[in-house]
Amino acid sequence: MAIIVQKFGGSSLADTAKVMAVARRVVRTVQEGHEVVVVVSAQGKTTDELIEQAHAVSPNPPKRELDMLLATGEQVSIALLAMAIDALGQRVISLTGAQGGIMTDTQHTKARIRLVDGMRIRTELAKGQVVIVAGFQGMTSTNDITTLGRGGSDTTAVAVAAALGASACEIFTDVDGVYSADPRLVPDARKLEQVDYGEMLELASLGAMILQPRAVEVAAIYGVPIHVRSSFSNDLGTMIREVKEVEKEISVTGVASDENCAKITLVGIPTDVSVLYNVFASLALEGVNVDMIVQAGTATPTADLTFTVTREELDTALTVIGKARGEQTWDIVCDENVAKVSIVGAGMMTNPGVAAKMFEALNEENVPVFVVSTSEIKVSCLVPRSRYQEAVRACHKKFELSSAN
């Protein structure tokens, strides 16, 4: 029998009725002849509520203790779903991340999976049981509980699927697939039947909230097919896998947007590489992710260096940079009123003029562009946050993404 890993997010388990609906779907999958491993998130807004409680008692809760608290959300979900599946007559067992063999590094609240020991899961499957594993959490080599950061249950599911050699990893969510743009911003956005790993990784990294980027990365490395589909229907969704024959004439697959970013500019920073190393090494040490790095004025002893971070990490980034600057005299300027708009498509590699077409779309709507960064399959622009929705719609229309080109 083939192993299928099914992941259900918090919205899919938000109340008793939805838990029962998920239980029935899981049992149907077993009845179809599959061995099933289920990975779940905390119910509804549980994680947000736990974070609020933590900050109510401490303005800066220790990250180890925060992980201890947040991990309880998924434990509620696994137990309730196991009870619901048992009530339907199907043998089942729930496991915490640690019991499921999820081993991580020691970076609390943003841990990365180092190993999935699938022995316990395989043992329970061999007994004819559905195995439910808590997503978003794991354990260090010193037996401390860790959490994987926002969207970490996606990464758990794909990592488990890779470790077990599963035939597929089904990600069930409140949308029915991956779209050419956020349907809330672009009503005529088109659902994509399939997306290449590389394109999906860019879309996820650039703000498409369907999947966690690390989950796509793991899937690409281990060749795990991901099926993104709705928890509330039986319709097929979007397959994410290696696409060997990309239709090169289709230059752009989708438009992504991210308003959760802030721009930091280091004004008059020395171009000495040791200074740049000190700044970015210090940020990395604190786990601050940096994006869209652009430097101007490299022919002079000083330059202006601009990059983006998430808005949640802005205060941490400014504190870290201030310490790294020390007694030096360069300035630090930040702006939270920005958003990132990106076009993504493997066909960009063989179709010249894609960036020009994007700039034409933004120019027609008089949307200012502050920073531009590119890769082989993406162009990203930093624009005013108040204008990013117009920018998304303009790019989607310019590249005619509402129809299958």
Buried (B, 14 or more C-beta within 10 A) or exposed (E): EEBBBBBBBBBBBBEEEBBBBBBEBBBEBBEEEBBBBBBBBBBBBBBEEBBEEBEEEEEEBEBBEBBBBBBBBBBBBBEBBBEBBBEBEBEBBBBBBBBBBBBBBEBBBBBBBBEBEBEBBBEBBEEEBBBBBBBBBBBBEEEBBBBBBBBBBBBBBBBBBBBBEBBBBBBBBEBBBBBBBBBEBBEEBBBBEBBBBBBBBBBBBBBBBBBBBBBBBBBBEEEBBBBBBBBBEEEEBBBBBEBEEBEEEBBBBBBBBBBBBBBBBBEBBBBEEEBBEBBBEBBEEEBBEBBBEBBEEEEEEBBBBBBBBBBEBBEBBBEBBEEBBEEEEBEBEBBEEBBBBBBBBBBBBEBEEBBEBBBEBBEEBEBEBBBBBEEEBBBBBBBBBEBBBBBBBBBBBBBEBBEEB
